[in-house]
Amino acid sequence: MTPRDQADAYLEDLCEIGAKIRALEERMGAELEGIRERYAPLLGPLREEFRSIEKDLVALMRKRTGEIFDGRDKVSLRHGVLLYGEEVRLRLPKDALGRIKELGWIEAIRVIESVDRGVVGTWPESRLAAIGARRRTERKFSYELNPSPTPGGGNKSRGLG
């Protein structure tokens, strides 16, 4: 068998297995959607009730902090642990960036720097060498599968590096 014949055999196998995978994933997706739909009426109200009780618990902890925590940051109860902490948070108005610019306080403005590969790629070799960069040719392999007669098939291209 020639290397081309062997490669074509691999492509044939990939076509067949890919079609099986797509068919199973399609079937699985349909089944999962059906399961989601079946359980949504049961899960929805439970999730709402969970969020409501969670909100009530936080409200209780806010309102009765002294009685619940008594100067501690952690209270162990029969059904769980309550945690308390304080942190200073900074609240910025929506126009903070504009005000900072107007006042010239640029140290508070984040500037993200990165190398523009497109620009560096146009440089001559001497300039590349000055920054320790170099061009090199890399081998790249990929393949395309011929269109499949199965549903969901098609021309698939896979880059392999």
N, C-alpha and C positions, 0 to 999 in steps of 0.2 A: 504494500500500500504506500503510495507516495505521500509526502507531507501535506500536499493539497487535498488529497483524498481523505487523509486523517482529519485535517482541519474541517473539511466539509461534513464529515461524520459527526464531529463535535457540534457543529452548527445545527445539524439535523436533530441531535439529542437535545440541544438547548431549545429549539423550536417546540419540540414535543413536550418537554418538561415545563417550559414556560407557559404553554397553553393549558396544561393541567393545573399549574399554580394559579393562573388567572381564573380558571373556572371554579376552583375551590375557594379562592378569595372572594369571588363574586357571590357564591352560594353562602359562604360564611357571613359576608356583609349583610345579605338579606335576612339571614337567621338572627344575627345580632340586632338588627333594626327591629325585627319582630319582637325579640325579647325586651328591648328597650321600651317599645310601645306597650307591651304587656305589663311591665313593672312600673311605668311612669305614674299611673293613677295611685299606686300604692306608695311609691317613693316621694312623690311631690308633697303630699300633706305631711309626711314624716319629716322631710327636710325643712319645711316651713315651721313646724312645731319645734324642731331642734334649734333653728335660728332664733325663734321667739324666746325659748327658755334660756338660750345662751345670752341673749340681749338682756333678759330679766336678771340673770346672774351677775353680769357686769354692772348693771344699774344698782343692784343690791350692794355689790362690793364698793362702788363709788359712794353710795349714800351712807353706808354703815362701816366704812373703812376702819375706824377706831375700834369698834366692837368686834369686828371679825378678825382683824390682824393684830390688835393690841401691841403695836410697835414692832411686830415681826414682818418679814417679807415673804414667809411661807407658812401656810397652815395646812396640816394634814387632817383630812376628814375621812369618814368611813368610805365614801364613794369617790374620793379623789383628793387632789391637792389644789389649794388656791394660792396664787402667786401675786405679790404686789411689788411694784417698783416705781421709781420716779426717774424721769429723764427730762432734761431741758431740750425742748424742740424749738427750732427756728421756723417762724412763719413769715413767708415772703409775700408781698403783694404781687399781683399779676404783672405790674409794670416795673418790677424791681430792676430788671436788666436795663431797661431804658433809662431809669434814674441813675443807675451806676455809671452808665456810659456818659450821661450828661454831666455828672460830677467828676468824671475822669478817674474814677477809682478802678482802673483796669485790672489790678491785681485780683479782683474778685470775679473776673470773667475767665472762664475756662476756654482754652484754645487747644484743640486736639491736633497734634502734628503727626504726620506719617509720610513715608516716602511715596512719591508718585512714580510708580514703576513705568508707566507710559512715557514719562519725560526722561527718566534715567535710561530707558531702553533705547532712546534715540542718541545718546551720548557716544562720542568716539571712544575707542579702546583705552586711550591714555587717561581720559577722565574717569572711566570705570575703574582702572587700575588704582587711581588716586584714592578711591574710597573702598578698595578691596573687593570690588565686584568684577565679574567676568561673565562672558557669554559662553554657553556650552550647549551642544546639541544633545538632546535627550531622545531616546527611542520611545515612541508612543505606539501602543497597540490598541485597537478597538475592533469591534465587529458590528455588523448589521444583520439582523435576521430577515429572511424573506417573509413577505406577508403570509399570515396564517389564515387558513380557511375557517378557523374556529372563531366564535364571537369574542370580541375584545382583542383579537389578534391585530397584527399590524406590523409596520416596519419599526423595529426597536433597535436603537443604537446604544451600545454599551462601551464607554471609554474605560480602558483598563490601565491607564498610566503610561 
